């Protein structure tokens, strides 16, 4: 389960990163380091980025960034198309949250068939949560999302499913479908086959009660 989910989440992460870099960079052509531009980003993100992200280790251990600073010794930061590539999924989500231009955030959300950018933030928060559990080989079957999912195009939520793993899986499938129908179909097939494999075993109760999948 961990490896399967991680593979599909990685596809979403790459696409979301690309969407942000392309759309924000094209709007602010005169600000190649827009991620630290106070006209574009909230001050709290810029402070966090400068103090906690763009550190000596960040520059040293990412070859593209290290090469940039070796070549352009007076640059304080490498441009967005280089820098964002090495941000974690969680940091990319914070980047998106802290863009000042609401219309721009809505435009990016619309790429995934989502009208309200806050819904996209909610969906991606859940996906990042699951991604981190997978990356650290944590226990998935009884994992509850730290932040409840909201109603949106991926699913209708209620008190019984808003924190369930299977609800997060539906969100992942939805996001994948907006990127690649083939990958979305592939994931649905994989998940269905996995759950069917265990439906006549003691794991059936865990899958239904903890994960939230009903046969």
N, C-alpha and C positions, 0 to 999 in steps of 0.2 A: 504493500500500500504506500509506504513512504516514498519509494523510488518512483512509482507511477505518478503520484501527485506532484512530486518535485519536478519531474520532467515537464509536465504541463504548466505548472506555475512559472517555471523558467521561461517558457515561451511568452507568457503574459508579461513578465517582468521586462524582457527584451523589447517587446512591442511598446509598452508604456513608456519606457525610457526613450525610445526612438521618437515617439509621438511628442513628448515634451521638448526634446532638443530641437526637433524640426520646427514645431509650431512657435515656440517662444523665440528661438533664434531668428526665424524669418520675420517675426513681428518687430524684433529689436535688433535690426541689422547693425546698428552703430554701437551696440553694447555686447561684444563677444563674451564678456564675463558677466552676463546679466544676473547670474546667480548670486552676485555680491553687489548688485546695483540697487541702492536704496529707493530708486524711482520705480523699480520693478518688483523687488522682493521686500517682505516684512523684515524689519530690523532684527527681530529675535532670531530669525533663521540665519541671517548673515553672521550674527555674533556666534551662534552655535557652529556654523560651518567653519568660520575662521579659527575658533578656539578648539573645536573638538574633531573636526573632520580633516581639514586641509593642513595636516600637521607635517612635521619633518618625515615621519614614517610613511605617511600617505604619499608624499612626493618621492621618497627614496625607493619604495617597494613597488611602485607602478611604473614600469619602464617608459611608457609613453609620456607620462608626466615628468619623470626624471629627465628624459631627453629634451623635452620642451624647455625646461629651466636651464639646462646646460647650454642650449642653443640661444635662448632669449633670456639672458641673465638679469635683465631689468624688469621682467614680467613678474608681478606678484602672484598671478594666477594663470593657469593654462586656460584656453578658451573652453566654452561649454561643451563643444562637441568632443573634446578630449576628456574633460573633467568628469562629466556626468556618467561617462562610460564606467568609471570605477567607483561610483557610489553604490551602496547597498540598496536593496529594494526599499527598506524602511526609510532611508535617507531620501530616496527619489520621491517617495510618497510625501515626506515632509516638505520637500522642494515644491511639489505641486500645491500642497495646502497653503503655502505661504506666498504664492504669486498674488500680487495685489489686484490684477486685472480679472475681475469676475467673469467678464465676457470671454476672455481667453480660456479660462478654466472650463467654462461651459462648452466652448468649441471643442476642446480636447475630450470632454465627457461625451459629446455627441458622436465622436468617432466610434464609441462603443454602444451607441443607441440609447444613451442615458441623457435625460434632459437636465436633471439637477446635479451639479458637480458634487454636492454633498453626498449624494447617493454613490457616486463613483468612489469618493473617499471612504465611505463606509464599506463598500465591497472590497476595496483594495486593502483596507485595514484587516478585514477577516482573512483575506488571502495571504497577507504577510504573516499573520499569526500562524496559519497552518504551515506556511513555508518554513518558518523558524522551528516549529515542532519537528517537521520532516528533516530539516538540516541537522538537527541535534539528536536525531533518533529518539525523540520523546515518545511517550505513550499517546497514540492517536485515538484509540477506540472510545475512551471516556473523556476525551478532551472537550472542554467547553470554550467557545470563543470568548475572549476577554471583553469584547464589545459586541453587543447584540446587533444582528443584521436588521436592516430596515426594509420596508416594502419597496419593491422596485421591479424592473422588468425580469429579473432572474427568478423571483419567487414572491409569494405572499407569506408573510411571517405572522406567527402568533406566539403565545407564551410557551408553547411546547416545542417549537422548532427554531426559535430565534438565535439560540446559541449552539445548535447541533452541528456536528461535523458534516452530516449529509447536506445540510442547508448551505454550508460553505462549499461543498462539492458542486452543488447546483450553480452557485455563483461562479465558480471556476469554469464550469461547462459553458455558462452564458458568455463569460468574457472571452473564452476561447472561440466560441462560435462567431463572435464579432470580428475575430482576427482571421480564423480559418475554419470553415465548416468541416473540412476533412479531419482536422485535429480534434475538433469538438466531438464528431461522430466516433472517432477512434477512442477518445477518453470514455464516452458513454458505454461503448462496447466493452472496454477493459474493466470498468467499474461494475457493470452488470454481471460479467462473467465471474469476477472475483466474489461478489456477494452470492451468486447462484451456487458457487462451489461449496459454500459453507451453510446453505439454507437448511440442510438436514442434519446439522451437527449442533452441539451445545452452543456454538458461537452464534446461532440464529437469534437467541435472546439478546445477546450483546449488540448485534448489528441493528436490531429493531429498537431496543430501549436506549442504548447509549449513542450509537451513531445516528439513528433516526431514519434509517432506510426501512421501508415496509414492502414486503414481498407482494 
